[in-house]
Amino acid sequence: MSDGSHSSDPSSWDPALDAVAAAPENHIVLHEDESIRVLSVRMAPGETGKVHHHRFPSVVILTNAAHTRDFDGVTGEAWQSTGPGHNEQALPFVVVLEPQPVHYVENVDTKPSHGIRIEFKNGFPTR
């Protein structure tokens, strides 16, 4: 992809496809400073989100999970989905994610999905 959004270097990914810019109806900034950005991420039942990326590593805390499917934003190929909604794990469900290239998510459930995503702008903290 010529805009770099599918390259292995997240710093080269197109800023216009950042989750907050490309899919603001699903990603709301709750807090942002020089080190972190905290997002509220919501998807209504049956909703398919817009193509976007997350260029920073993050921790996602799902507070209301639904069965969702994640797709490659370039090819449309389905990525394997995990988490509540698939295996009925207890909430809150926490997942640690590396940067995610362009993708989109479909909520195939009859209930909404909600999570808090904490993005680490300088990489995951070390001790």
N, C-alpha and C positions, 0 to 999 in steps of 0.2 A: 504494500500500500504506500503510495507516494507521500502521504502526510506523516509517515513515521509511526502511526498509531498501532501498528502491528509489529514494530521492531522490538528487539529484546531490550532496548535501552529506554526505560520509562521517561527519562528526561527529554527524549525526542518526540514523545507523543503529542499530538495536536491538542493545544489547550482548549479549543472549541469543543472537543469531545470529552472534556473533564465532566464527571458525573453531575456536578452542580450546574455547569453551563449547558450541557446537552440534555439533561433530564431533570430540570428543576422541580417538576411536579412530584418527583419521587425522592429527591435528595435536598433536604433543608439543613443549612448550616446552623448549628446550635451554639458553637463556639469555634473561634479560630485565632491562633496566634502564630508566632514564628516557628513553633515546634510541632503543633498538632492542629488537626481540624476534626471537629466532632459533628457527625451528620445524623439526622433522623432520616431513616430510609423506610418508606411506606409503599406498599403496592395493594391496590384494591383487588377484590376477587375478579378473576377473569381478565385482568389488565396485562398488557404487554408493554414493557417499558421501551424507551428509545435507546439507540446505540450510544454507549458511553464507555469510559475507562476509569480506572482508579490507579493513578500512577505511584501512589505511596503504599508501603506495607501497612496493614491495618489489623485491628481486632474488631470483630463484629459480635455484638451481643443481641441475639434474637429474643425479643420479649413477647412476640406474638407471631408464631410461625405458621406458614401455610405451605402446601405442596407447590414448589416452584421449579421451573426448568430454566437453565442458563444456556445461552447460545453464543457461538462465536460471532462477533459483529461484522466480520468480513465474509466468511463462508456461509453463515447461517447454520452450521453444523451444531448439533446439540452437544453440550458438555455434560458430563455426569454431575448430577445434583446430589447433595447430601444434606443431612441435618433434619431437624424436626419437620414433620409433614411426610417424611419418607420412612422414618424408623421410630416415630413416636417417642423420641428422647424428651426428657424433662426440660422445662423452661425455667430460667433462661438458659439458652444454649449458646456457648461461646466458641467461636472459630477464629483462628489466626490465619491471615491471608497475605501472601506476597502480592506485589502489584498485579492488577488484573488488566490485560489488554482489552481492546474494544470488544464489547459483548452486550447482550441485552437479556432481560429476564422476563419470563412469562409466569404469572400467578395462575396456575390451573386449578386452584382450589375455590371453594365457596366462601372462604373466610379471608380477611385481610392479613397481610404480612407486615410486621414492623420490627425494626432493629435499630440499634445505635452502632454506628461505625466510627471508630477512632482511628484516624489516619496519622501516621508518624512521618512528618515531612523530612526528617533527617535520618530516616531508618529506625529500626527498632532500638530502643535504648539498651545500652550495655551496663553492666554493673561495675 
